[in-house]
Amino acid sequence: MKKPSLLLATLLLGSAVQAAAPAPAAKQELVNKVLQLWHVENVGQSMLQAPVSDAVQQARAMLQGRAAVEKRDAAMTEIVQDAKKFMEDNTPIARASAQKMASAKVAPLLAERFTEDELKQMIAILESPVKKKFEDMLPELQKSLGDSVAADTRGVIEPKLQDLQQRIGMRLRSAIAP
């Protein structure tokens, strides 16, 4: 009975050590090239853009039919300006975090699951089973990166996003008020 659990423990320890081992330099270079071609920094920007876009759309919907045309247009102009400013201020933070987290979270997955030859094929963007394998893995990679970016930037971005939402709320209230 102890032999199977000892064997299992040995296998788990061996796989943990193997997973923790860095990729050979040549393979790491290929992984870095894949990350560069994938433009992982856009994942962070997309994650940031979604709630801002939603807030602007909600504001537009809320103002529709509830505010005079002049007030509605003025409020929407200010809301869009606030949203653009928010994106300008915070996109570099999200992009930098995505790049940082890609190295920590995505690169090891690529190095673990793809051979050097497969990475070369991916870089060349050939039509091959490797492309399909990478595309199938994209949701997992994006989720891993997205979760990491969210955790990494939450303390900086969340208060700013709440501030943006409060400013939008104030503008909505003043536009709707008689």
N, C-alpha and C positions, 0 to 999 in steps of 0.2 A: 504494500500500500504506500510506503514512503517513496519507493522508486519512481512511480508516476509523478508524484508531486515534486520530487526533487528534479526530475527531468523537465517538468513544466517550468519550474522556477529557473532552471538553468537556461531553458529556451527563452523565457521572458527576459531574463537578465541579458542574455546574449543579444536579443533583438533590441533592447533598450540601449545597450552599448553601441550597437551597430547604427541605430537611428541617431544617436548623439554624435557619432563620428562625422567630422566635416567631409564634404565631397573633395575628391582630388582637384587640384588647381585647374586642370584642363576642363573638367566637367563643370566646375563652378563658373568658369569663364563662359561656357555655353549657356548655363542657367541664367547668368546675368544678361547675356545677349537676348535670350527669350524674354526676360522681364522688360528689357529695354524696348523690344519690338512690340510687346503687348501693351505698353503704356499704362502700367499699373497705377500711375498717379491719377489717371482719369477716374479710377474707381472711387477714390476719396472725393474728388470733385463731384461726381454723380451723386454720391451719398449726401453731400452737403446741399446740392441743388434741389433734390427732391422735396425736403420739407419747406424750403424757401418758395419754390414754385407752388406747392400746395397752399401755403399761407396767402400768396398773392391771388390765387384762384378763389380761395374762400372769401377773401376780401371783396373781390370783384362780384362774386355771387351775392354776398351780403348787401352790397351797395345797390345792386340792380333793383330798380323799382322802389327803393326805400329812401333815396336821396335825390335831391334836385340834380339835374344834369351838370350844372356848373360845380356844385359841391362834390358830386361823384367823380367827375373828371379830375378835379383838383386833388381830391384824396387819392385817387388811383395813381396820379402822377407822382405824388409824394411817396406812396407805398412802393411803387416800382423803383423809385430812386433809392429808398431805404434798402430794398432787396438787392439792388445792384451794388450798393456800397457794402452791404453785408457780404456778398459774394466776393467782391474785390478784396475785402479785409481778411476773409477767412479761407478762401480757396488756397492760398499758399500754405496755410497750416494743414489743411486736409491733404493736399498733394504731397507735402513733405512727409506726413505721417504714413500715407499709403506707400511711398517709396521705402520708408524705414521699415514698416511692417511687412512689406513684400520680401525684403531680405531676410527677415526673421521668421516669417510664417509660410510664405509661398515657395521661396527658393529651396528650403529643405524638402518640401513635397515633390517639387520637380526633380531635384537631384536623386531622391529616393525612388521615384516611380518611372523615371526615364533614363535610358542609357545615353551615353555620349553620342552614339550614332543616331538615336531617335531625336536628341536635341538638335543635332546638325540638320536633320531632315525638317524639323519644325522651323528652324531658322530660315531655311531655304523656302519655306512655305510650299512645299510640294504637296500634291494631292496624294495622300497616303493614309493608311490606318492610324498613323501617329497623329495626324491632324484631327481625326475623329476622336481619338483618345484624349487629346488636349481639350477639344471642345466639350466633351462629356465631363471633363474635370473642372471646367470653368465655373459652374455654380459653386462647387466645393471651394475652389480657390478664392472666388469673389466673396463667399460667405466668410471664409477664414480671414481674409484681408479686411473685409468690411467690419466684422466684429472687432478686429484688432484696432482698426482706425477709430471706430466709435469709442472703444474703451480708452484709447490713447488721447483722443481730442475732447472727450466728454467734458472734462473740467474746464476747458478753455471755451469750447464752442457752445455748450448748453446755456450758460448764463447770457451769452450774446444772442442766441436764438430766442430765449425768453424775453430779452429786452426788445428785440425786433418785433416779436408777437405783441408785446405791450404797446409799442409805438403804433403798430397797425391798429390795435384795438382802440387806442385813443383817437386816431384819425377817423376810424369808422364811426365812433360815437359822435365826434364833432360834425361829421358830414351828415349823419342821420338826424341829429338834433335840429329842431326848427329854428 
